[in-house]
Each structure stands twice: as structure tokens, then as C-alpha cells.
Amino acid sequence: MTAAPQFLPYGRHTIEADDIAAVSAVLKSDFLTTGPAVDSFETAFAAATGARHAVALSSGTAALHLATLALGLGPGDAVVVPSITFVATANVAELAGAEVLFADVDAETGLMTPTTLEAALERRGDGAPRAVYPVHLNGQSADMAGIKEVADRHGLKIIEDACHALGGTTHGHPVGDCVNSDMAMFSLHPVKTIAMGEGGVLTTNDEGLAATLRGLRNHGLVRDAASFENTAMAFDKKGNANPWYYELHAPAFNYRASDIHCALGTSQLTKLERFVDARRKLADSYDEALAPLAPNIRPVSRVNRGTSGWHLYAVLIDFDGIGTERASVMHQLRESGIGTQVHYIPVHRQPYYRERHGNLDLSGADAYYRRCLSLPLYPTMTDADVARVVGALGEVAQV
């Protein structure tokens, strides 16, 4: 009996012996959390992205939430977010009390553009626009130079949602070096380019922001003697800070990343170039294999601002043209051992936001969503796997 082919999920982490050894070393050490592995990871991540500072956190959502709080965003403020993204990008602004302004995207790439940012600002609601959160989708980067030009004219802070783009470049710079932003946020969830298990990172070139973020991730506790306010409790008779002492100037969160997670992240960072190179080669194989299926099935359009990290390999399918619903395609591919996913449902169509903002007309986001499908992509795949996926897709779609 012939064995069934291996199931190909849309994403999969790659854990190797040295990753296991790195985690094991921490488990045998004196620190499982708030120890030296966190500092080592932050130093390595800053070097990998070209930023001056990296702050490790418990998840990408935690990172984006703290970035929102670090900028002081809240009631009376508005944040521009592209509608094609995971809900967390909008939720963190909403949770801080700010208004979300949804921007449309390019229908062929799913990316917010300077033009759609301007349009969102013209459609402003009650909140005063103070920030924009561009999202790098599938691995391709938004036009950060163009977005920064618009943001500077309107006095907006910029936080890049770079969860999909680690290892990529834009305008000649590594994604995350914050040349065109105040902060960049990364997720290191297992399906991302490198994995921490659960984890996130913020990069910035602003020393003050980095210090604020480190305080916010640890309940808001202050341990810097120069900042102590209750001097009678803080210092001994000689004027030295008491070794146990800390102060709370404003409550915050426990969003710390443990040494266990950071050890895995540091080990994975050493493979970043290899992982991204493998993803790019697989994307090239997909491009070539999909060519005969055009125009009904084709890759998302490419941008020419730099190199993609290719977190996801997304195609655009004319489901009406092939006479098949997307759900049917996904079910049939799964029966063939091939996993797919949709990234993402437009956030402005979610019931919560639709109730708050009405039935927005964001035609680019709706058109992208209507056609998009993410195919399997991860470093241990082979060209034969790509051929299998495209072959099955062609059969299911009858193209």
C-alpha cells in the first residue's frame, strides 16, 4: 500500500538540534526569565534589523499594544490602520481608547499606499489623527518612504507592523531599522520566519522610547534611582538607593518574554538568512509553476522597493471565472493533503468595527480579500512540494 503524501500546512516552524540545545541550556541555568538570555536576544535582534534598540515581549500583539501606549495614544486620538491585516493591528488602538481610521489597500498587493493613507485622513472621524500603522503583507513592504512623507505632513507617528517582513529590505534598508518609522513590531509566532514559540519584538532608534517600553512590559515599575519620588523610602541614611526598592508611577502590564523563549529566538536568528533564502527560492518556484494557470490564478503583484521576506505565498484567484467557491477549493486541497488559509478578512467588515464605523466602501480591501489564498510556504519544503501544490490547485480549479 502506498503511503499517503505528507500533509503540507500553509506554514510550519523549523526547529533543529541547536535550537533544542539552546532551550535546554536555559532550563539547566539559574534563570528561566528576566535573565541574561533576554539581553542577548535583544542585542542580536537589533543587529539583525539594523536598529539601535530591540525590546523583547511576550507576543506581537503585546508589542503593538505597548508601542501604542508608549506614544501616549488614547481617547481623542485616531490611528490609521489598513483594513487588510490581522485584527490585532486595529484592536490595540481601540483598547487604548483611540479611534481607528481604516485605510484602503492596493487590490493587487493588499498593501496600504500613501494615496490610501491620504484618503483615510480625509475621511477622519471624531479623533485627531496622531499615528499610522502600515502593515507589511505576505513579506512585501509598504512604501515606507512615501508613507513617511504623508505622515510628516500630517504630524503622525509611525509604527510598522512588520510581522510578515523579517529578513526583508525596503528602500535599501533592512525592515525594522526604523529609518522611516518610530518603531517596528515583529511577531515570532511559530508560523513566522523565525520562532520563539510565542513572542514579539519592538525595534526603535529612540533611546527614550526603548526605556519606556521596558518599563511598560514590567508592570510599569521604576527601578532607576534618579526617578524615585518617595525619597524617604527610597534611600538609606547615606543617600544610597535601597536595594529592594521600586516605585509605581503608572500601572502597566506583564508583557515580558522569558529566557526560554529568548534562547530559542537567539538560536533561530542565526538561521534567518538561510530561512529567508529558502523562502525566496520557493516563491520563485511557485511563480514559475503558476504561470500556466494565469490569468485565473496568479501570484499577488510584486513591489520593487526591496526584497521580500516571504512569510506567506499568496495567490489571487478569480473564483467567479473558474466557477468554484473558495471554500470548495480549500476543502478539496485539504483532502489532497494541502493546507491553505485566507489572510485576511477585512477588519472593517468585522461586526464590531462595522457597528462603530458603518459600512465603509474600501473597494481595494474587498477586492483583495475576495481573491486571496495563501498556499504552503516554509523552509523545509521542496520544489517537488511546490509542484504538488500547484498541480492539485490546477486540478481543483480546472484551469
N, C-alpha and C positions, 0 to 999 in steps of 0.2 A: 504494500500500500504506500502510495506517495504521500509524504508529509505535507500538511498544509503550509503554504508560504508564511513567513514571519509577518506578523501584523506591523504595519508601518503607521505610527501615530503622526499627527501633524507636527509634533515637537517632542524632543526627548533629550534629557541631560546625558552627559558623557562623564562618568566617574571612573578614574583609573587608580592604580595601586598607590601612587604617590599622594593622591587626594585622601585616600583612606588612611595612609600613614600620617599625614598632617593632622587629621582629626584625632587619630589615636594618640598622637603625642600630646595634644591638649588634654585629652581625657586622663592622661597619666601625670599631668602637671599640677601645679598648685592653683591655677586659675582656670575656671570654666567660663567666667565672664568678667568684665571690667579689668582685664589683664593685658599683657604685652601683645597678644595676637591682634587685638583691635588696632593698636597704634601701627603695627607692622602692615596690616591690611590697608589702612588709610594712606600710609606713605606710598605703598605700591600702587594703589588705585590713582592717587594724584599723579604719580609719574606716568602711568599708562594713558591718562587723559590729557596730560599737559597742564592741569590746573594747579594752583598753589595749595589748595586745601581740599581734602575729601573727608566727609563725615559719614561714618557707617551707622546704619539704622536698621530697625527690625523688619522693614518692608519698604517697597517703593511707595506705597500709599502713605506710610508714616513719614517718609522723606518729603513727599509733596505737601503733606499737611503741615509739617514743621516749617518748610520754606514759606508757606502761606502765612503762618503766624510770625515768622521772623521778619517779614516785610510789614507786619502790623496791619494786615488786611482784615476787614471786618465790616460791621454794619455801616451802610452809607457808601461802601466801595463796590466796584464792579470789576470782574475778571473776565477777559475774553478767552474762550476755550473752543477749539474746533469740535464740531459735532461727531466726527469720526474719531473716536477714542474709547478707551475703557471708561466706565462711569466714574472711577476714582478721580480722574482729572477734574471733573466738574464738582464732584461731591466734596472735595477738600475745601473749595471756596465756599460752597453752600454751608458746610459745617462750621466755618469760621464766621458765618453771618453775612458774607458778601453776596452780591447778586452775580449770577452767571450770565454772560452775554455769549450766546452761541454764534460761532463763525462758520460759514460755509467752507467747503473744501473743493479742490480741483477734482472733477469727476473721474479723471483718468489715473490720478495718483493717490487720492484720499488725503492730500496734504493741504493744510491751511496756507494761503498765499498772502502777500502784502495787500492785494486787492480785496480779498475776502475779509481780512482784518479791518481795513478801512470801512467796508460795508457794515460790519458788525458795530463799529464805533458810531457810525451814522444812525444806527437803529437803537442807540442806547436807551436804557430804561431809567429807573429812578436812581440807581447808584452811579457815582462818579467813577469812570474807568481809571484804574490805577495799575493794572497788570495784565499781561498776556501770557498764556501758557501754550506755546507752539508744541505740537506733537510730531515727533519723527516716526513715520509709519512704515512698518514692514522691514525697516533698516534704512530706508531713504530719509534724508534730512530735509526739513523745511528750509525755505530760503531765509536763513537767519540774517544775512546782511540786509535784505530787503525789509524783513520784519523789524529789525532794529531801527532802520531809518524811519519807519512809520511810528514805532514805539517812542523814539526820541522826540518826534514832533508832538506827540500827544502826552508826553511825560509819563510813560508806562514803564514799570519794571518788567523784566522778562525772566521767566523760569522755563527752561526747556524740559519737556517730558521726553527724555531720551531713552526710555526703557527698551526700545527696539533697535537702538543705533550704536551700542557699544562696539568699538573697534572700527567704526566708520569715520569718514572725514567729510568736511564741508568747507567750501571756500578756502581750501588749502590748510585747514586746521583740523586736529582731532576733535571729534564730537565730545563735548564735555570740558573743553579748555576754557569755556566761558568768555571767549573774546567778544562774542556778540550777545551775551546774556549776563544776568546777575548770578544765576545758579542753574545747574543742570541736574536733573534727577534720573537715577537709574534703578531698575529692578533687577534683582538677581534670583528670581524665582526659577525653579528647575527647568522650565522650557526656554528661558532666556539664553543668551550666548554663553555666559558662564553662570554657574550656580553657587549659591550659598545655602540652599535648602529653602529658607525664607530670608530675605534681606533686601536692603536698599542702600543707596549711597547718594549723597548730595555733594557736588563739586562747586567750588566758588573761588574767586581770586580776592575776595574781600575778607580780610582777617577778622573784622568786627562781626560780619555775618557768621563766619565759621564758629566764633566763640559763642555767639547767641544760640546757634543750632546745637552746640554741645551742651549748653545749659538746658535748653528745652527738651532734649532727649532724656534728661536725667531728673525728671520731676520739677525742674526749674530751680534746683538747689544751687546756691552760690558758695564756693569754697575759696574764692580769691580774697585775701585779707584786705586788699585795698578797697574792696567793695562793701565790706561789713558796715552795717549801720548801728547795730547794738553793741557799741564798744565795751560796755561794762561786762557783757557776757563773752564777747569775742576774744578778749586779750587778757593775759595774766598781768601781774603787777609790774613785770619788766617790759611790758608792751609787746610781748610776743603773742602771736595768734595761738589760741588753744588748739591742740592737735585734733580734737574730736569735733570742732565747731563747724557749723554750716548755717546758712540762712536761706529763708524762702522769701523772695521779693515778689514773686508771682507764681501761681501754680502752673504746672505743665504736665508732661507725660513721661511714662516709662517706655521709650522707643529705642532702647539700647539694643545693639547687636552683640551677641555673646562671642567669646573667644572661639567656641566650637565652630560657629558659622564663619567667623572671620578667618580661621585657619583654612577652612575649605575654600573660601573666596580667594585667599592669597595663593593657594596652590593652583586654583583654576586660572588665575590671572596669568600665570606663566605659560598657559596654553592658548591665550587669547588670539594671538596672531595665527596659530595653526587652525584653531576652530573657525575663525573668520575666513581664512583662505579656503578651507574645505567648503564652507557655505557658498562662497563666491563661485567656486568651480561647479558646484551642484546647480546653482542658479543658471550658470552658462549652459549646462547640460539641459536643464529644463527649457531654456529659451530655444535651443536648437530643436529639441524633441517636439515642442509645441507648435513650431512654425507651420506644419501641415494642417493644423486644426483651426488656423485663423480664417476668417475674422470672428467666427462664433466663439472661439476660446483663444485668449491671448494673455500674455503677462500684463501686469499693470505697467503703465507707461514709466519710462525711466527719466530721472532728472540728471543733469550733467554738472552738478555743483561739487561732486566729490565721489568717494567710493562708499558703497552701501555695506552695512554690517550684516544684512540679510538675516534678520531674526525670523522673518516669515517669507514664504514664497507664495504670493497671492496672484491669482488669475482673475480676469474679468470674463464672465460667460454671459452670452446673450441667451438666457433661458427661454425667452419667447421664441427666438429664432430657431432653437433646436427642439422646441415643442416639449420640453421637460421641466418640471419644477425642480428648484434647488434641493428641496428635501429629498426628492426621489433620487437625485444624483448622489447625494451624500449617503443615503441608505444603501444604495446598490454598491457604491465604492466600499462601504464598510463590510458588506457581505463578501467582497473580494479581498478583505484584509487591509484596507487602506482607510486611514482616518483623515478627516478634513474638519475645518472649522470656519466660522464666519467672524471676521474681525473688521468692523464691529457693527452692532445695531446703533444707528444714530442716536446720540444721547438726547437730542431734543425731541425724539419720538417716545422716550420713556414716559409712562403715565405721570410720574411725579413732576418732571420738568414741563410736560405738556400742559398740566394743570396750572402751573405757575406762569408760563410764558405764552400759552396759546399755541395754535397750530402754525408754527413758523414755516416759511417757504424757503428751505435750503436745498435747492434742486441738485447741487453738486453732491452733497452728502447722500441724498436719497438715491441718486443715480449710481454712485459708487457702491452703496450697500446692496442695491438691487442685483448687482452683477458679481460681487466679490466672493471668492472662495479660496481659503488657504490650504495648500497641498503640503504633504510631508516634507520637512526640511530639518536635518540635524547632521552633525559632522560624521557620524558613522555610517550614513547612507552611502550607497554606491551608484555609479552610473546605471547599473542594471536595475536598481530600485527605481530610479527616475524613469527609465524606460517602461517599467511595470506600471507605475502610476499613470503615466501619460497614455499608455496603451489601454488601460482599464477605463480611463476617463473618456477616451475617444469612442470606445465601445458603448459605454453607458449613454453618452450623449449622441451616439450615432452620427458622428462627424467624420 
